[in-house]
Amino acid sequence: MTTLEMILLQAEAGQGSSWTGMLMIVAMIAIFYFFMIRPQQKKQKEIKNQRDAMKNGDKVITAGGIHGKIKEINDNTIIMEVAQGVSLKVNKDSVYPINTDAAKK
């Protein structure tokens, strides 16, 4: 076997290994998508649907752990009553429904 033939065989072997490397990278991206990114997107969509289903009188909890009842819903804010005569204005994104009716919708 000549030196030229050996160089050509090594080049062909090297090309196969680069395709294997690319295939591994694509497989890793697919694994990350199906096991990490997609479930997180589904959970975010579910939380958004729950927030859209909230209405006046629903019981909610804030991200900080404050429990209350919704008095008024605006575009980006919610006014919630935490005690008799005590209301808080909070960002809609930091409120989670604890009422089973809103959670099911």
DOPA-583597 format. One record per atom (N, C-alpha, C, O): x, y, z; atom name; residue number from 1; residue in one letter. Coordinates in Angstrom, 1 decimal, always signed. Example, Ala and Ser with C-alpha at 12.3 -4.5 7.8 and 13.67 -1.06 7.14 Angstrom:
% residues 2
> +13.2,-5.7,+7.8,N,1,a $
> +12.3,-4.5,+7.8,CA,1,a $
> +13.2,-3.3,+7.8,C,1,a $
> +14.2,-3.3,+8.5,O,1,a $
> +12.8,-2.2,+7.1,N,2,s $
> +13.7,-1.1,+7.1,CA,2,s $
> +12.9,+0.0,+7.9,C,2,s $
> +13.4,+1.1,+8.0,O,2,s $
END
This chain:
% residues 105
> +0.9,-1.2,+0.0,N,1,m $
> +0.0,+0.0,+0.0,CA,1,m $
> +0.9,+1.2,+0.0,C,1,m $
> +1.9,+1.3,+0.8,O,1,m $
> +0.6,+2.1,-0.9,N,2,t $
> +1.4,+3.3,-1.0,CA,2,t $
> +1.0,+4.4,+0.1,C,2,t $
> -0.1,+4.3,+0.7,O,2,t $
> +1.8,+5.3,+0.2,N,3,t $
> +1.5,+6.4,+1.2,CA,3,t $
> +0.3,+7.2,+0.8,C,3,t $
> -0.5,+7.6,+1.7,O,3,t $
> +0.1,+7.4,-0.5,N,4,l $
> -1.1,+8.1,-1.0,CA,4,l $
> -2.4,+7.4,-0.6,C,4,l $
> -3.3,+8.0,-0.2,O,4,l $
> -2.4,+6.1,-0.8,N,5,e $
> -3.5,+5.3,-0.5,CA,5,e $
> -3.8,+5.4,+1.0,C,5,e $
> -5.0,+5.5,+1.4,O,5,e $
> -2.8,+5.3,+1.8,N,6,m $
> -3.0,+5.4,+3.3,CA,6,m $
> -3.6,+6.8,+3.7,C,6,m $
> -4.4,+6.9,+4.6,O,6,m $
> -3.1,+7.8,+3.1,N,7,i $
> -3.6,+9.2,+3.4,CA,7,i $
> -5.1,+9.3,+3.0,C,7,i $
> -5.9,+9.9,+3.7,O,7,i $
> -5.4,+8.7,+1.8,N,8,l $
> -6.8,+8.8,+1.4,CA,8,l $
> -7.7,+8.0,+2.3,C,8,l $
> -8.8,+8.4,+2.6,O,8,l $
> -7.3,+6.8,+2.8,N,9,l $
> -8.0,+6.0,+3.7,CA,9,l $
> -8.2,+6.7,+5.1,C,9,l $
> -9.3,+6.7,+5.7,O,9,l $
> -7.2,+7.4,+5.5,N,10,q $
> -7.3,+8.2,+6.8,CA,10,q $
> -8.3,+9.3,+6.6,C,10,q $
> -9.0,+9.7,+7.6,O,10,q $
> -8.3,+10.0,+5.5,N,11,a $
> -9.2,+11.1,+5.2,CA,11,a $
> -10.6,+10.6,+5.2,C,11,a $
> -11.5,+11.3,+5.8,O,11,a $
> -10.9,+9.5,+4.6,N,12,e $
> -12.2,+8.9,+4.5,CA,12,e $
> -12.7,+8.6,+6.0,C,12,e $
> -13.8,+8.8,+6.3,O,12,e $
> -11.8,+8.0,+6.7,N,13,a $
> -12.1,+7.6,+8.1,CA,13,a $
> -12.4,+8.9,+8.9,C,13,a $
> -13.3,+8.9,+9.8,O,13,a $
> -11.7,+9.9,+8.7,N,14,g $
> -11.9,+11.2,+9.4,CA,14,g $
> -13.2,+11.8,+9.1,C,14,g $
> -13.9,+12.4,+10.0,O,14,g $
> -13.6,+11.7,+7.9,N,15,q $
> -14.9,+12.3,+7.5,CA,15,q $
> -16.1,+11.5,+8.1,C,15,q $
> -17.1,+12.1,+8.5,O,15,q $
> -16.0,+10.2,+8.2,N,16,g $
> -17.0,+9.4,+8.9,CA,16,g $
> -17.1,+9.8,+10.4,C,16,g $
> -18.2,+9.9,+10.9,O,16,g $
> -16.0,+10.1,+11.0,N,17,s $
> -16.0,+10.4,+12.4,CA,17,s $
> -16.6,+11.8,+12.6,C,17,s $
> -17.3,+12.1,+13.6,O,17,s $
> -16.5,+12.7,+11.6,N,18,s $
> -17.1,+14.1,+11.8,CA,18,s $
> -18.6,+14.0,+11.6,C,18,s $
> -19.3,+14.7,+12.3,O,18,s $
> -19.1,+13.1,+10.8,N,19,w $
> -20.5,+12.9,+10.7,CA,19,w $
> -21.1,+12.3,+12.0,C,19,w $
> -22.2,+12.6,+12.4,O,19,w $
> -20.3,+11.4,+12.6,N,20,t $
> -20.8,+10.8,+13.8,CA,20,t $
> -20.9,+11.9,+14.9,C,20,t $
> -21.8,+11.9,+15.7,O,20,t $
> -19.9,+12.8,+14.9,N,21,g $
> -19.9,+13.9,+15.9,CA,21,g $
> -21.1,+14.8,+15.7,C,21,g $
> -21.8,+15.2,+16.6,O,21,g $
> -21.4,+15.1,+14.4,N,22,m $
> -22.6,+16.0,+14.1,CA,22,m $
> -23.9,+15.3,+14.5,C,22,m $
> -24.8,+15.9,+15.1,O,22,m $
> -23.9,+13.9,+14.3,N,23,l $
> -25.1,+13.2,+14.7,CA,23,l $
> -25.3,+13.2,+16.2,C,23,l $
> -26.4,+13.3,+16.7,O,23,l $
> -24.2,+13.1,+16.9,N,24,m $
> -24.3,+13.1,+18.4,CA,24,m $
> -24.8,+14.5,+18.9,C,24,m $
> -25.6,+14.6,+19.8,O,24,m $
> -24.3,+15.6,+18.3,N,25,i $
> -24.8,+16.9,+18.6,CA,25,i $
> -26.3,+17.1,+18.4,C,25,i $
> -27.0,+17.6,+19.2,O,25,i $
> -26.7,+16.6,+17.2,N,26,v $
> -28.1,+16.7,+16.9,CA,26,v $
> -29.0,+15.9,+17.9,C,26,v $
> -30.0,+16.3,+18.3,O,26,v $
> -28.5,+14.7,+18.2,N,27,a $
> -29.2,+13.9,+19.2,CA,27,a $
> -29.3,+14.5,+20.6,C,27,a $
> -30.3,+14.4,+21.2,O,27,a $
> -28.2,+15.2,+21.0,N,28,m $
> -28.2,+15.9,+22.3,CA,28,m $
> -29.2,+17.0,+22.3,C,28,m $
> -29.9,+17.2,+23.3,O,28,m $
> -29.3,+17.8,+21.2,N,29,i $
> -30.2,+18.9,+21.1,CA,29,i $
> -31.6,+18.3,+21.2,C,29,i $
> -32.5,+18.9,+21.8,O,29,i $
> -31.9,+17.2,+20.5,N,30,a $
> -33.3,+16.6,+20.5,CA,30,a $
> -33.6,+16.2,+21.9,C,30,a $
> -34.7,+16.4,+22.4,O,30,a $
> -32.7,+15.6,+22.6,N,31,i $
> -32.9,+15.1,+24.0,CA,31,i $
> -33.2,+16.3,+24.9,C,31,i $
> -34.2,+16.2,+25.7,O,31,i $
> -32.4,+17.4,+24.8,N,32,f $
> -32.7,+18.6,+25.6,CA,32,f $
> -34.1,+19.1,+25.3,C,32,f $
> -34.8,+19.6,+26.2,O,32,f $
> -34.4,+19.2,+24.0,N,33,y $
> -35.7,+19.7,+23.7,CA,33,y $
> -36.9,+18.9,+24.3,C,33,y $
> -37.8,+19.5,+24.9,O,33,y $
> -36.9,+17.6,+24.1,N,34,f $
> -38.0,+16.8,+24.5,CA,34,f $
> -38.0,+16.5,+26.0,C,34,f $
> -39.1,+16.3,+26.6,O,34,f $
> -36.9,+16.6,+26.7,N,35,f $
> -36.9,+16.3,+28.1,CA,35,f $
> -36.8,+17.6,+29.0,C,35,f $
> -37.1,+17.5,+30.2,O,35,f $
> -36.4,+18.7,+28.4,N,36,m $
> -36.3,+19.9,+29.3,CA,36,m $
> -37.1,+21.1,+28.7,C,36,m $
> -37.9,+21.7,+29.5,O,36,m $
> -36.9,+21.5,+27.5,N,37,i $
> -37.6,+22.7,+27.0,CA,37,i $
> -39.1,+22.5,+26.8,C,37,i $
> -39.8,+23.4,+27.2,O,37,i $
> -39.5,+21.4,+26.1,N,38,r $
> -40.9,+21.2,+25.8,CA,38,r $
> -41.8,+21.1,+27.0,C,38,r $
> -42.8,+21.7,+27.1,O,38,r $
> -41.4,+20.3,+28.1,N,39,p $
> -42.2,+20.3,+29.3,CA,39,p $
> -42.3,+21.6,+30.0,C,39,p $
> -43.4,+22.0,+30.5,O,39,p $
> -41.3,+22.4,+29.9,N,40,q $
> -41.3,+23.7,+30.6,CA,40,q $
> -42.3,+24.6,+29.8,C,40,q $
> -43.0,+25.4,+30.4,O,40,q $
> -42.3,+24.6,+28.5,N,41,q $
> -43.2,+25.4,+27.7,CA,41,q $
> -44.6,+25.0,+28.0,C,41,q $
> -45.5,+25.9,+28.0,O,41,q $
> -44.9,+23.7,+28.1,N,42,k $
> -46.2,+23.2,+28.4,CA,42,k $
> -46.7,+23.7,+29.7,C,42,k $
> -47.8,+24.1,+29.9,O,42,k $
> -45.8,+23.7,+30.7,N,43,k $
> -46.2,+24.2,+32.1,CA,43,k $
> -46.4,+25.7,+32.1,C,43,k $
> -47.4,+26.1,+32.7,O,43,k $
> -45.6,+26.5,+31.4,N,44,q $
> -45.9,+27.9,+31.3,CA,44,q $
> -47.2,+28.2,+30.6,C,44,q $
> -47.9,+29.1,+31.0,O,44,q $
> -47.5,+27.4,+29.6,N,45,k $
> -48.8,+27.6,+28.9,CA,45,k $
> -50.0,+27.3,+29.8,C,45,k $
> -51.0,+28.0,+29.8,O,45,k $
> -49.8,+26.3,+30.6,N,46,e $
> -50.9,+25.9,+31.5,CA,46,e $
> -51.1,+27.0,+32.6,C,46,e $
> -52.2,+27.3,+32.9,O,46,e $
> -50.0,+27.5,+33.1,N,47,i $
> -50.1,+28.6,+34.1,CA,47,i $
> -50.7,+29.8,+33.5,C,47,i $
> -51.5,+30.5,+34.2,O,47,i $
> -50.4,+30.1,+32.3,N,48,k $
> -51.0,+31.3,+31.6,CA,48,k $
> -52.5,+31.1,+31.4,C,48,k $
> -53.3,+32.0,+31.7,O,48,k $
> -52.9,+29.9,+31.0,N,49,n $
> -54.3,+29.6,+30.9,CA,49,n $
> -55.1,+29.7,+32.2,C,49,n $
> -56.2,+30.2,+32.3,O,49,n $
> -54.4,+29.3,+33.3,N,50,q $
> -55.0,+29.4,+34.6,CA,50,q $
> -55.2,+30.9,+35.0,C,50,q $
> -56.2,+31.2,+35.6,O,50,q $
> -54.2,+31.7,+34.7,N,51,r $
> -54.3,+33.1,+35.1,CA,51,r $
> -55.4,+33.8,+34.2,C,51,r $
> -56.1,+34.7,+34.7,O,51,r $
> -55.5,+33.4,+33.0,N,52,d $
> -56.5,+34.0,+32.1,CA,52,d $
> -57.9,+33.6,+32.6,C,52,d $
> -58.9,+34.3,+32.4,O,52,d $
> -58.1,+32.4,+33.3,N,53,a $
> -59.4,+31.9,+33.7,CA,53,a $
> -59.8,+32.5,+35.1,C,53,a $
> -60.9,+32.3,+35.5,O,53,a $
> -58.9,+33.3,+35.7,N,54,m $
> -59.2,+33.8,+37.0,CA,54,m $
> -60.3,+34.9,+36.9,C,54,m $
> -60.3,+35.6,+35.9,O,54,m $
> -61.1,+35.0,+37.9,N,55,k $
> -62.1,+36.0,+37.9,CA,55,k $
> -62.3,+36.6,+39.3,C,55,k $
> -61.7,+36.0,+40.3,O,55,k $
> -63.1,+37.6,+39.5,N,56,n $
> -63.3,+38.2,+40.8,CA,56,n $
> -63.9,+37.2,+41.8,C,56,n $
> -64.7,+36.4,+41.4,O,56,n $
> -63.3,+37.2,+43.0,N,57,g $
> -63.8,+36.3,+44.0,CA,57,g $
> -62.9,+35.0,+44.1,C,57,g $
> -63.1,+34.3,+45.1,O,57,g $
> -62.1,+34.7,+43.2,N,58,d $
> -61.2,+33.5,+43.2,CA,58,d $
> -60.1,+33.7,+44.3,C,58,d $
> -59.6,+34.8,+44.5,O,58,d $
> -59.8,+32.6,+45.0,N,59,k $
> -58.7,+32.7,+46.0,CA,59,k $
> -57.4,+32.4,+45.2,C,59,k $
> -57.3,+31.6,+44.3,O,59,k $
> -56.4,+33.2,+45.6,N,60,v $
> -55.1,+33.2,+44.9,CA,60,v $
> -54.0,+33.3,+46.0,C,60,v $
> -54.2,+33.6,+47.1,O,60,v $
> -52.8,+32.9,+45.5,N,61,i $
> -51.6,+33.1,+46.3,CA,61,i $
> -50.5,+33.7,+45.4,C,61,i $
> -50.4,+33.4,+44.3,O,61,i $
> -49.8,+34.7,+46.0,N,62,t $
> -48.7,+35.3,+45.3,CA,62,t $
> -47.4,+34.5,+45.3,C,62,t $
> -47.3,+33.6,+46.1,O,62,t $
> -46.5,+34.9,+44.5,N,63,a $
> -45.2,+34.2,+44.5,CA,63,a $
> -44.5,+34.4,+45.9,C,63,a $
> -43.6,+33.6,+46.2,O,63,a $
> -44.8,+35.4,+46.6,N,64,g $
> -44.2,+35.7,+47.9,CA,64,g $
> -45.0,+34.9,+49.0,C,64,g $
> -44.5,+35.0,+50.2,O,64,g $
> -46.1,+34.3,+48.7,N,65,g $
> -46.8,+33.5,+49.7,CA,65,g $
> -47.9,+34.2,+50.4,C,65,g $
> -48.5,+33.7,+51.4,O,65,g $
> -48.4,+35.3,+49.8,N,66,i $
> -49.5,+36.0,+50.4,CA,66,i $
> -50.8,+35.4,+49.8,C,66,i $
> -51.0,+35.4,+48.6,O,66,i $
> -51.7,+35.0,+50.7,N,67,h $
> -53.0,+34.5,+50.3,CA,67,h $
> -54.0,+35.6,+50.3,C,67,h $
> -54.0,+36.5,+51.1,O,67,h $
> -55.0,+35.6,+49.3,N,68,g $
> -56.0,+36.6,+49.2,CA,68,g $
> -57.1,+36.2,+48.3,C,68,g $
> -57.1,+35.1,+47.7,O,68,g $
> -58.0,+37.1,+48.1,N,69,k $
> -59.2,+36.9,+47.2,CA,69,k $
> -59.1,+38.1,+46.2,C,69,k $
> -58.9,+39.2,+46.6,O,69,k $
> -59.4,+37.8,+44.9,N,70,i $
> -59.4,+38.8,+43.9,CA,70,i $
> -60.6,+39.7,+44.0,C,70,i $
> -61.7,+39.3,+44.1,O,70,i $
> -60.3,+41.0,+44.0,N,71,k $
> -61.3,+42.0,+44.0,CA,71,k $
> -61.5,+42.6,+42.6,C,71,k $
> -62.6,+42.9,+42.2,O,71,k $
> -60.4,+42.8,+41.9,N,72,e $
> -60.4,+43.5,+40.6,CA,72,e $
> -59.3,+43.0,+39.7,C,72,e $
> -58.2,+42.8,+40.3,O,72,e $
> -59.5,+42.7,+38.5,N,73,i $
> -58.5,+42.3,+37.5,CA,73,i $
> -58.3,+43.4,+36.4,C,73,i $
> -59.3,+43.7,+35.8,O,73,i $
> -57.1,+43.8,+36.3,N,74,n $
> -56.8,+44.8,+35.2,CA,74,n $
> -55.9,+44.0,+34.2,C,74,n $
> -55.7,+42.8,+34.3,O,74,n $
> -55.4,+44.8,+33.2,N,75,d $
> -54.6,+44.1,+32.2,CA,75,d $
> -53.3,+43.4,+32.8,C,75,d $
> -53.1,+42.3,+32.5,O,75,d $
> -52.5,+44.1,+33.5,N,76,n $
> -51.3,+43.6,+34.1,CA,76,n $
> -51.3,+43.5,+35.6,C,76,n $
> -50.3,+42.9,+36.1,O,76,n $
> -52.3,+44.0,+36.3,N,77,t $
> -52.3,+43.9,+37.7,CA,77,t $
> -53.6,+43.3,+38.3,C,77,t $
> -54.6,+43.2,+37.6,O,77,t $
> -53.5,+42.9,+39.5,N,78,i $
> -54.7,+42.4,+40.2,CA,78,i $
> -54.8,+43.1,+41.6,C,78,i $
> -53.7,+43.2,+42.2,O,78,i $
> -55.9,+43.5,+41.9,N,79,i $
> -56.2,+44.0,+43.3,CA,79,i $
> -56.8,+42.9,+44.1,C,79,i $
> -57.9,+42.4,+43.7,O,79,i $
> -56.1,+42.5,+45.1,N,80,m $
> -56.6,+41.4,+45.9,CA,80,m $
> -56.7,+41.8,+47.4,C,80,m $
> -56.0,+42.6,+47.9,O,80,m $
> -57.8,+41.2,+48.0,N,81,e $
> -58.0,+41.5,+49.4,CA,81,e $
> -57.4,+40.4,+50.2,C,81,e $
> -57.7,+39.3,+50.1,O,81,e $
> -56.5,+40.9,+51.2,N,82,v $
> -55.8,+39.9,+52.0,CA,82,v $
> -56.4,+39.8,+53.4,C,82,v $
> -56.2,+38.8,+54.1,O,82,v $
> -57.1,+40.8,+53.8,N,83,a $
> -57.9,+40.9,+55.1,CA,83,a $
> -59.0,+41.8,+54.9,C,83,a $
> -59.1,+42.6,+53.9,O,83,a $
> -60.0,+41.8,+55.8,N,84,q $
> -61.1,+42.7,+55.6,CA,84,q $
> -60.6,+44.2,+55.6,C,84,q $
> -60.1,+44.7,+56.6,O,84,q $
> -60.9,+44.8,+54.5,N,85,g $
> -60.5,+46.2,+54.3,CA,85,g $
> -59.1,+46.4,+53.9,C,85,g $
> -58.6,+47.6,+53.8,O,85,g $
> -58.3,+45.4,+53.7,N,86,v $
> -56.9,+45.5,+53.3,CA,86,v $
> -56.7,+44.9,+51.9,C,86,v $
> -56.9,+43.7,+51.7,O,86,v $
> -56.3,+45.8,+51.0,N,87,s $
> -56.1,+45.3,+49.6,CA,87,s $
> -54.7,+45.6,+49.1,C,87,s $
> -54.0,+46.5,+49.6,O,87,s $
> -54.3,+44.7,+48.3,N,88,l $
> -52.9,+44.8,+47.7,CA,88,l $
> -53.0,+44.9,+46.1,C,88,l $
> -53.9,+44.1,+45.6,O,88,l $
> -52.2,+45.7,+45.5,N,89,k $
> -52.1,+45.7,+44.1,CA,89,k $
> -50.9,+44.9,+43.7,C,89,k $
> -49.8,+45.3,+44.0,O,89,k $
> -51.0,+43.8,+43.0,N,90,v $
> -49.9,+43.0,+42.6,CA,90,v $
> -49.8,+42.7,+41.1,C,90,v $
> -50.9,+42.8,+40.4,O,90,v $
> -48.7,+42.4,+40.6,N,91,n $
> -48.5,+42.1,+39.2,CA,91,n $
> -49.2,+40.7,+38.9,C,91,n $
> -49.1,+39.8,+39.7,O,91,n $
> -49.9,+40.7,+37.8,N,92,k $
> -50.7,+39.5,+37.4,CA,92,k $
> -49.8,+38.3,+37.3,C,92,k $
> -50.2,+37.1,+37.5,O,92,k $
> -48.5,+38.5,+36.9,N,93,d $
> -47.6,+37.4,+36.6,CA,93,d $
> -47.1,+36.7,+37.9,C,93,d $
> -46.6,+35.6,+37.9,O,93,d $
> -47.3,+37.4,+39.1,N,94,s $
> -46.9,+36.8,+40.3,CA,94,s $
> -48.0,+36.2,+41.1,C,94,s $
> -47.8,+35.9,+42.3,O,94,s $
> -49.1,+35.9,+40.5,N,95,v $
> -50.3,+35.4,+41.2,CA,95,v $
> -50.7,+34.0,+40.6,C,95,v $
> -50.7,+33.8,+39.4,O,95,v $
> -50.9,+33.1,+41.5,N,96,y $
> -51.3,+31.7,+41.1,CA,96,y $
> -52.6,+31.3,+41.7,C,96,y $
> -52.8,+31.6,+42.9,O,96,y $
> -53.6,+30.8,+41.0,N,97,p $
> -54.9,+30.4,+41.5,CA,97,p $
> -54.7,+29.2,+42.4,C,97,p $
> -54.0,+28.3,+42.1,O,97,p $
> -55.4,+29.3,+43.6,N,98,i $
> -55.5,+28.1,+44.4,CA,98,i $
> -56.9,+27.5,+44.4,C,98,i $
> -57.2,+26.5,+45.0,O,98,i $
> -57.8,+28.2,+43.7,N,99,n $
> -59.2,+27.7,+43.6,CA,99,n $
> -59.2,+26.6,+42.6,C,99,n $
> -58.6,+26.7,+41.5,O,99,n $
> -59.8,+25.5,+42.9,N,100,t $
> -59.8,+24.3,+42.0,CA,100,t $
> -60.5,+24.6,+40.7,C,100,t $
> -60.1,+24.0,+39.6,O,100,t $
> -61.5,+25.5,+40.7,N,101,d $
> -62.2,+25.8,+39.4,CA,101,d $
> -61.3,+26.4,+38.4,C,101,d $
> -61.4,+26.1,+37.2,O,101,d $
> -60.6,+27.4,+38.9,N,102,a $
> -59.6,+28.1,+37.9,CA,102,a $
> -58.5,+27.2,+37.5,C,102,a $
> -58.0,+27.3,+36.4,O,102,a $
> -58.0,+26.4,+38.4,N,103,a $
> -56.9,+25.5,+38.1,CA,103,a $
> -57.3,+24.5,+37.0,C,103,a $
> -56.5,+24.0,+36.2,O,103,a $
> -58.6,+24.0,+37.0,N,104,k $
> -59.0,+23.0,+36.1,CA,104,k $
> -59.2,+23.6,+34.7,C,104,k $
> -59.1,+22.9,+33.7,O,104,k $
> -59.6,+24.9,+34.6,N,105,k $
> -59.8,+25.5,+33.3,CA,105,k $
> -58.4,+25.7,+32.7,C,105,k $
> -58.4,+26.3,+31.6,O,105,k $
END
